[in-house]
Amino acid sequence: MAAVEKILDKAVDGGRLGRDEIQALFDEGGLLELGQAAAAVRRRRNPAAEATYIIDRNINYTNVCVYRCRFCAFYRKLDDAEAYVLPFAEVAAKVAETVAAGGTGILLQGGVHPKLRLEYYESLLAELKRSFPQVHLHAFSAPEIWYLAKLEDMPLREVIARLVQAGLDSVPGGGAEILEDETRRRIFSRAKASTKQWLEVHREAHGLGLRTTATMMFGVGESSAARVEHLLGVRELQDETGGFTAFIPWTFQDANTDLEGEVEPVGGFDYLRTLAISRLALDTIDHVQGSWVTQGPKLGQLSLYFGADDLGSIMLEENVVAAAGAQYRMSQADMERMIRGAGYEPRQRRTLYEPL
């Protein structure tokens, strides 16, 4: 444990952890020691007395997807009875409800639909931006954008530039799962975007001035070394571009998926350790988000002691994780009560972490 203590002291003092040091934390780090060190780093990077949250809505404009990821319970094939593409008017109505509830942003994601062309996405963004100019459009994951560039036979940067011109404000971190290709191949997510391709979408977005988030969905039977690889890939791109606003680790939910019963579910212990190690490893990313949506409010509250400074959205709507069995919901009053109960002052924020 002496070696682990030295690694933790180094991280708390602002030193950068190498691959072997991050791996040692996964192999030998104790839960409370990791949490204490991550909380110290969190205090250094963010106002100690505050924890932030946002009011937004996750609108899934379609559930049709050409891919068959083994961890996904949400997707439908094009000819399935439950397949849908939301009409623009229905999307706009959902945005109006969000604004009425005090929301400031929309997370807009779908499956990777084989028949929706670039003009569809441009029209959707332009319509929303015309009707709701004050709403931040945080939209389209890396696999959606990558597929669109392939479908249009167009350079990736040109696709993103056209989406920005239509109204895109930032890009979410969806589709990352584990950024290590052996794991991606096993869970069938490499077909939609390899590690290199996911990173390239975010690199191009950053190059065009967009901010993005990075996520990690863990607990699909990957090794801890794969998690280390993921953290290093995100960190290296952040060193290059500085474009990530936040890192959001969350746990795989297996209900109704092809992996159900095949992998051991990740519990709160592993979640909090991985969260803390993420905070310690990602020394150039300002914010780390706790996942009450997958872990529940109590562990969400605990995450504020393990490196998280933000609890994400109150989730007016969420369909993808819900399809896999996670059904937690929360009001704004509940969110603020939960944050205060942990000893922090709640502060509502915007998508890019600007104060409201």
Protein Blocks (a to p, Z undefined) as FASTA:
>chain_A
ZZmmmmmmmmmnopacdfklmmmmmmmpcfklmmmmmmmmmmmmpcfkbccddddddddf
bfcdfbfcfkbckbccfklmkbccddfklmmmmmmmmmmnopabdcddddddfkbcfklm
mmmmmmmmmmmmmbccdehifklmmmmmmmnopafklmmmmmmmnopabdcfehklpadf
klmmmnopmmmocfklmmmmmmmmmmnopacdddddehehpafklmmmmmmmmmmmmmmn
opafbdcdddddfehpakgokaccddfklmmmmmmmmmmmmmmbfbdcddfklnojklmm
mmmmnopabehjnhlaafklmmnopacdcdfklmmmmmmmnopacddddfkopaZZ
